[in-house]
């Protein structure tokens, strides 16, 4: 998702915000087929997994679905006086990570939108800041995380910093692009009617940029999600990434697989929520 | 589209088979003259063997590859995958490897070193902690799944401090150093070289040397894959001989030993010598004594030590079951000791 913004021709009055992922509208008959196809794919995947686990007969290599299920029960209950994994239930590990992702994303998105608007409206700032944003975007979070440890310690602060910084660039870039390509006709019309710069941004530019910004947000949340394991490499328990890392060190592959499922499934859920929010907030998306 | 789908399906079907092949290729073929060695960057005779090419000299017709690993956990994984034949690994990961569910078929064939003053529990000045029992309610860091983690819990146990009374944080040595400098930690159980920095601004509460005398030693071991032992017993003998040459060098010519170790660890010879002097290195003849490997007729106490490490892991919920003493004794390779080291 590299977003380079071509300068729109001055005469172009159409709304220049192409939807990145238009939700494909499917006819009603196709819906059942789609659900069936997905179910079938799941069954096939499950069968392949089971076969692979049995063929290798090595739970450290490929733990069987049964073993992963067993771990799900073990890590979600208190048994023999031991509570979950490392003293926390699976859902608590996931909850702690989701909280980090939420706070990190909110800070990153807020910062990204702000930066994006400034970049999109003030051209010299854009010239200065754009390479920096692209630079940060290219950095793997693990590479700069050790710096955060030195600066911010080992508790929550460095983790939130890491997630915010990982989430910021996609939103900033998407917002800047959308703001920059705001329809000149509308902007000029608003100015002609006497709107101040701030009002033009608030009432014309931002609503127009909303679909693009939302795409940026979805990418940002995805990036924050995939960075949470990196953020939890240091003092990450409780936390789903810390749990995976700990299990990995003790070769508990079944717990690792369980953790991956937990991350993947909750990621799907959150993306679905964001998509619902998107279609509620921007009903006109994909219809222009 | 259909074509792509069938291609993907074919690839998914092939994938597990490919993994299976990878797992099956061990060092069990007597005709394949190669040794894959996993080593770690801690000061020991193993680095001298590597640096001076002792094994390459002893086995000129073998192709020997050395791979650096960061932890015993990753070495265990490599053994499971059948990708290494011989490794230098801590006693805690070995105990894990010999227990269910891993049950790695490898044999303990050498004691590289015993942790001495090179691993220690240090309290930060300003934390107000002067002894182990003073750690209640404090924050202590150690790299989880390491020998230091085992030693920390052993030290707490010895002082009658419950694990739940202390906040134990999982940090790698370099991160311990960073958090320590910021004042985030009250104490840490770590090893050289980060331990040096901690000692500058802290008080040593207990060292692994003291724990070893109290019956909780942590060691670095040399392990060999069982099928490699069966297929290449002569090569294993040559490897043990090379390791005891290195031990002798550490005892008889510390300066020369330190030079080799220093090159491998990017340390000055003086620094390497100082670090070597803090570890405990056995004399080759001691290996066959009842305290360590023993002989093939009477396996030594190392087996008991590994069982007790496994019991510790069981209480930590990190393994499914503790292996019985006989199983662990069977995993100690003392064939031909002590004469073979000659």
Interface residues (C-beta under 8 A of the other chain):
Chain A: X48 X51 X52 X55 X56 X58 X59 X60 X61 X62 X82 X85 X146 X149 X150 X153 X154 X155 X234 X235 X236 X237 X242 X246 X248 X249 X250 X251 X252
Chain B: X12 X13 X15 X16 X17 X19 X20 X23 X71 X73 X76 X77 X80 X81 X96 X101 X102 X141 X144 X145 X169 X170 X171 X172 X174 X175 X178 X179 X181 X182 X184 X185 X313 X317 X318 X319
